[in-house]
Amino acid sequence: MQIIPIPFEKEITVDDDVSELILSSGNVLDGDIIVIAQKIISKQEGRIVELSSVSPSLLSQGISSQYGKDPNIVELILSESKRIVRMKNGVIIVETHNGFICANAGIDESNVVDGFATLLPLNSDTSAQIIRTNIFKKTGKHVAVIISDTFGRPFRMGQTNFAIGISGLNPILDYAGTLDSFKRILRVTAIAIADELSASAELVMEKAKKCPVAIIRDYSFNSGENKIHDLIRPENEDIFR
């Protein structure tokens, strides 16, 4: 398997065609998996907010005072969330409208002009589908696309890349019903390959190298018209909620 970094020299704007930038920066082959950092998708889709334009509510101001966060950021977090999971030590863990459990609703002030913040795409599956379709129209190549973002993890230090949008691949490799090396039937082993591919891509993308895209090549995967919600555990099966 190869992981090929695709650097971009320019700052992404709403006028850019991300698929064209990918094709002009790297050689795409049939069967490639293209992993794209959420940040450039948010920029291209105009999901950028000037913090001075935000009017914090009394609730946001109260949370800000209690947890030492910018009230404008808190207001954005609340507006992008369906519920607060936990608040502690200046960290606000929420469930976003898309169903992701993450810190600060994925709102980020890094790699963006001072005084602005980026929000998660409204629908990352749609974002991935548009890019995948455009690449096929331009090249005739069948690829899969993953939109990735960096999340923390319960019970583990550090962050890692997770898939927040997919197009063209089944995000889970289910071994249930197959045999292990001792000929025993596997019953519950299902590998979240979309997350593992996102994490592997981060090794070459990094955060400060202007490399928001990576091509994963020579990895055999099951194609499909799946959605990112296939990776989100249903609430009735989640013993931590």
BELDA-V497636 format. One line per field, one symbol per residue. psi: psi as a letter, one per 40 degrees, with the letter a starting at -180 (. if undefined). A space follows every 50 residues. Layout:
BEGIN
psi = ???
END
This chain:
BEGIN
psi = hihhigihdihhieeihddddddeeihhiheihhhhhdddddddeffhhh deehhhidddddddddefihdddddddddeidihdihifehhhihideeh hihffehheifiiheiiiiiidgdddddddddddddddeehhiihhhiih iihieiiiiihiheiiheihehhheheiiaeefihhdehhhgdddddddd dddddadfefgeiihhifhhihiifiidedehhideehee.
END
